[in-house]
């Protein structure tokens, strides 16, 4: 029954994305009303935040997006679904989800959320998790990579990334879109594996030694870790530890993964959303911002590709604007300051 429901849910979400793509502004609300529950809650990124109902989604997110990127097309790198087990103790979840990530590609024709348009074609990284109940989408977690979009527009509100900017590719094997049923035993093992990685591995950090988490057992030496704008991609496990994880844990040594909003797996892929999915205290410098002592919650999305007992690829979203706002830094205000100092035609 779970696999049958999963296939029906995936078809529903795929049809929804396709219909929304074709609808244009005039028919967007009709499409959203067909596929989204009347009580649908859209959990979004800073500065859009939460939107209620089909009309709230269309007016608060979809219409502004199409106005700024009128020829935008959704490109999907990863697509799958499953039954969730996102709680630390493994109980009390069992809800059904469908997820996807990729890029929204279009010409940046008009300013978007304060980011100046440059007239160029841009790739907006997107990630989405949809919860379904009785064949309707009742809740969505959605992020776009605002920092990466700012970078494409020529603005840098964070210091230069330690990783490599502009890298967010499809899976190397080309097998990320799973529109047909996957082997149930393989999916079940992937879900068990990702639970062990997160709740037994990541949460075992002793606040001193990276090796205390046993990440080398979970990540392949040639890991491809596609981090968000401001952090950048790391193209080996060594790069991941050196360019990202060591600095992240220096800043947030007590960080702890909480019960997640969802954690699903299908085939070799797994993923999950977490709003306040990580709780931490900023005890050290991070991206040139000194220790604030502030307690914060991290909103993020992740997808992993497993080969055998190790992860070979990891696509990562962190709502960096939301993160830095909790550190006392308004990155949207930084953008405004850069815009004020920049005249057309000058290098940013």
C-alpha positions in Angstrom: 0.0 0.0 0.0 2.8 2.4 0.8 4.5 1.9 -2.6 1.1 2.4 -4.4 0.5 5.6 -2.5 4.0 6.8 -3.2 3.6 6.3 -6.9 0.3 8.1 -6.9 1.8 11.0 -4.8 4.8 11.3 -7.2 2.5 11.5 -10.2 0.4 14.1 -8.5 3.4 16.3 -7.7 4.9 15.8 -11.1 1.6 16.8 -12.8 1.3 19.8 -10.5 4.8 21.1 -11.4 4.1 20.5 -15.1 0.7 22.2 -14.9 2.1 25.2 -13.0 4.8 25.6 -15.6 2.3 25.7 -18.4 -0.3 27.9 -16.7 1.2 31.3 -16.8 0.0 34.1 -14.4 -3.6 34.0 -15.4 -4.2 30.3 -14.6 -1.7 29.8 -11.8 -4.3 30.1 -9.0 -6.6 27.6 -10.7 -3.8 25.1 -11.0 -2.7 25.7 -7.4 -6.2 25.2 -6.2 -6.5 21.9 -8.1 -3.4 20.4 -6.5 -3.0 22.1 -3.2 -5.2 21.6 -0.2 -7.3 24.6 0.9 -5.3 24.6 4.2 -2.0 24.2 2.5 1.0 25.7 4.3 4.0 26.8 2.2 7.2 27.0 4.4 9.5 29.3 2.5 12.8 31.1 2.6 13.8 34.5 4.1 12.5 37.0 3.1 9.3 35.3 1.8 8.6 33.1 4.8 5.3 31.2 5.3 2.3 31.4 2.9 -1.1 30.0 3.5 -3.5 28.4 1.0 -3.3 28.2 -2.8 -3.9 32.0 -3.1 -1.1 32.8 -0.6 1.4 30.7 -2.5 0.5 32.2 -5.9 0.4 35.8 -4.7 3.4 35.5 -2.3 5.8 33.4 -4.4 4.7 32.3 -7.8 3.5 35.6 -9.3 6.6 37.6 -8.1 8.9 34.8 -9.5 7.2 34.9 -13.0 7.2 38.7 -13.0 10.9 38.7 -12.5 11.7 35.7 -14.7 8.9 35.5 -17.3 10.3 32.6 -19.3 11.4 30.6 -16.2 11.5 26.8 -16.7 11.8 24.2 -13.9 14.7 21.7 -14.4 14.6 18.8 -12.0 17.8 17.0 -11.1 16.3 14.8 -8.3 12.8 13.5 -7.8 11.5 10.8 -5.5 9.1 10.1 -2.6 8.5 7.9 0.4 7.3 7.4 3.9 9.0 9.6 6.5 11.0 8.5 9.5 12.5 11.9 10.7 12.3 11.6 14.4 15.3 10.8 16.5 13.6 7.9 18.3 12.1 6.5 15.1 8.5 6.7 16.2 5.4 8.7 15.5 6.0 9.9 11.9 5.0 7.8 8.9 3.7 10.7 6.7 4.1 10.6 2.9 6.3 13.0 1.0 7.6 13.8 -2.5 10.7 15.8 -3.1 12.7 17.4 -5.9 15.6 19.8 -6.5 17.2 21.3 -9.5 17.3 24.8 -11.1 14.7 27.3 -12.2 16.2 28.7 -15.4 15.1 32.0 -16.9 16.1 35.5 -18.0 16.4 37.9 -15.0 14.1 40.6 -16.5 12.9 42.5 -13.4 14.2 43.0 -9.9 13.4 40.1 -7.5 13.0 40.5 -3.8 15.4 43.5 -3.9 18.0 41.8 -6.1 18.6 43.9 -9.2 17.9 42.3 -12.5 20.8 42.0 -15.0 19.0 40.8 -18.1 21.0 37.5 -18.2 19.8 33.9 -18.0 20.3 32.6 -14.5 20.0 29.3 -12.8 18.0 29.6 -9.5 18.7 26.6 -7.3 15.4 25.3 -5.8 14.6 22.5 -3.4 11.1 21.3 -2.5 9.5 18.8 -0.1 5.7 18.2 -0.5 3.6 16.3 2.1 0.5 14.7 0.8 -2.6 13.5 2.5 -5.5 11.8 0.6 -4.0 12.8 -2.7 -3.6 16.5 -1.9 -0.5 18.5 -1.1 -1.0 19.8 2.4 2.4 21.2 3.3 5.5 22.3 1.3 9.0 23.2 2.4 10.7 25.3 -0.3 14.1 27.0 -0.5 15.8 28.9 -3.3 19.5 29.8 -3.0 19.3 33.6 -2.6 23.0 34.0 -2.0 23.9 32.2 -5.2 21.3 34.3 -7.1 22.8 37.4 -5.7 26.3 36.2 -6.9 24.9 35.6 -10.4 23.6 39.2 -10.3 27.0 40.5 -9.3 26.5 41.1 -5.6 28.5 39.4 -2.8 26.9 39.9 0.7 29.2 37.3 2.2 33.0 36.8 2.1 34.5 34.8 -0.7 33.5 31.1 -0.4 36.0 28.6 0.8 34.4 26.2 -1.6 33.8 26.5 -5.3 30.9 28.8 -6.3 28.3 28.1 -9.0 28.4 24.3 -8.9 25.0 22.5 -8.5 24.8 19.7 -11.1 22.5 16.8 -11.6 23.6 13.4 -10.2 26.7 12.1 -12.0 24.9 8.8 -12.9 21.9 10.6 -14.3 19.5 8.5 -12.2 18.1 11.1 -9.9 14.6 11.4 -11.3 12.7 8.3 -10.1 9.2 8.3 -11.7 8.8 4.5 -11.6 8.8 2.2 -8.5 12.1 1.4 -6.8 13.1 -1.8 -5.0 11.5 -1.6 -1.6 14.3 -3.4 0.3 16.8 -1.0 -1.2 14.7 2.0 -0.2 14.3 0.7 3.3 18.0 0.2 3.7 18.7 3.7 2.4 16.3 5.1 5.0 17.9 3.1 7.8 21.4 4.2 6.5 20.6 7.9 6.5 19.1 7.7 9.9 22.3 6.2 11.3 24.4 8.8 9.5 22.5 11.7 10.9 21.4 10.7 14.4 24.3 8.3 15.3 27.0 10.0 13.2 26.5 13.7 13.0 25.1 13.9 16.5 28.1 12.2 18.1 30.5 15.1 17.7 32.5 15.6 20.9 33.0 19.4 20.2 36.7 18.8 19.7 37.7 16.2 17.1 36.0 15.8 13.7 36.9 12.1 13.7 34.5 11.6 16.6 31.6 11.5 14.2 33.1 8.8 12.0 32.3 10.7 8.8 35.0 8.9 6.8 32.9 5.7 7.1 29.9 7.5 5.6 31.4 9.8 3.0 33.4 8.5 -0.1 36.9 10.0 -0.5 35.7 11.4 -3.8 32.6 12.9 -2.3 30.9 15.7 -4.3 29.3 18.0 -1.7 27.3 20.8 -3.4 27.0 23.4 -0.7 24.9 26.6 -0.8 26.0 30.1 -1.9 28.4 31.6 0.6 29.9 28.2 1.4 30.4 26.7 -2.0 31.0 23.2 -3.3 33.6 20.7 -2.0 34.8 18.2 -4.5 36.3 15.6 -2.1 35.9 14.5 1.5 39.1 16.3 2.4 37.8 19.5 0.9 34.5 19.0 2.7 36.3 18.7 6.1 38.8 21.5 5.4 36.7 24.1 3.7 33.4 23.6 5.4 32.9 21.2 8.3 35.9 22.4 10.4 34.8 26.0 10.1 31.1 25.2 10.7 31.9 23.2 13.9 34.4 25.9 15.1 31.5 28.4 14.9 28.7 26.0 16.1 30.4 23.3 18.2 27.3 22.3 20.1 25.1 22.0 17.0 22.7 19.1 17.2 20.3 17.7 14.6 16.7 17.7 15.9 13.6 15.8 14.9 13.3 16.6 11.2 10.2 17.6 9.5 10.7 14.6 7.2 13.3 12.1 6.2 12.6 9.8 3.3 14.4 7.5 0.9 13.8 5.8 -2.4 16.3 3.6 -4.1 19.8 5.0 -3.5 18.6 8.5 -2.7 17.5 10.0 0.6 16.6 13.5 1.8 14.9 15.7 4.3 13.8 19.2 5.3 14.5 20.6 8.7 13.1 24.0 9.8 15.1 24.5 13.0 16.4 21.1 12.0 19.8 22.0 13.6 20.0 23.9 16.9 23.3 25.6 17.8 25.1 28.4 19.6 27.5 30.6 17.7 30.7 30.2 19.9 33.2 31.0 17.2 33.8 33.2 14.1 31.8 32.2 11.0 32.4 33.7 7.6 34.1 36.7 9.2 31.3 37.3 11.7 32.7 37.1 15.3 31.2 34.9 17.9 27.8 36.3 19.0 26.8 33.8 21.6 23.4 33.7 19.9 21.3 30.5 20.0 19.9 29.8 16.6 18.0 27.3 14.4 19.1 26.3 10.9 16.5 25.9 8.1 17.9 23.5 5.5 17.2 20.9 2.9 19.5 17.9 2.0 19.6 15.1 -0.6 22.1 12.3 -0.6 23.2 9.6 -3.1 24.4 6.4 -1.6 26.7 3.8 -3.3 27.2 0.8 -1.1 27.9 2.1 2.4 29.1 5.6 1.5 27.6 8.8 0.2 29.1 9.9 -3.1 27.0 13.1 -3.6 25.2 15.5 -1.3 23.1 18.5 -2.4 22.7 21.0 0.4 20.6 24.1 1.0 20.9 26.4 4.0 18.8 29.5 4.3 21.8 31.8 4.8 19.7 35.0 5.1 17.7 33.4 7.9 20.9 32.1 9.6 22.7 35.4 9.6 19.6 37.3 10.7 19.8 35.3 13.9 23.5 36.3 14.3 22.4 39.9 14.1 23.3 40.5 10.5 20.8 41.6 7.8 22.1 40.3 4.5 19.3 42.0 2.6 20.4 45.3 4.1 23.9 44.6 3.0 22.6 44.1 -0.5 20.8 47.4 -0.3 24.1 49.1 0.8 25.9 47.6 -2.1 23.2 48.7 -4.5 23.5 52.2 -3.2 27.3 52.3 -3.7 27.1 50.8 -7.2 26.3 52.7 -10.3 25.3 51.0 -13.5 28.3 49.7 -15.4 30.7 49.7 -12.4 32.2 46.4 -11.2 30.6 45.1 -8.1 
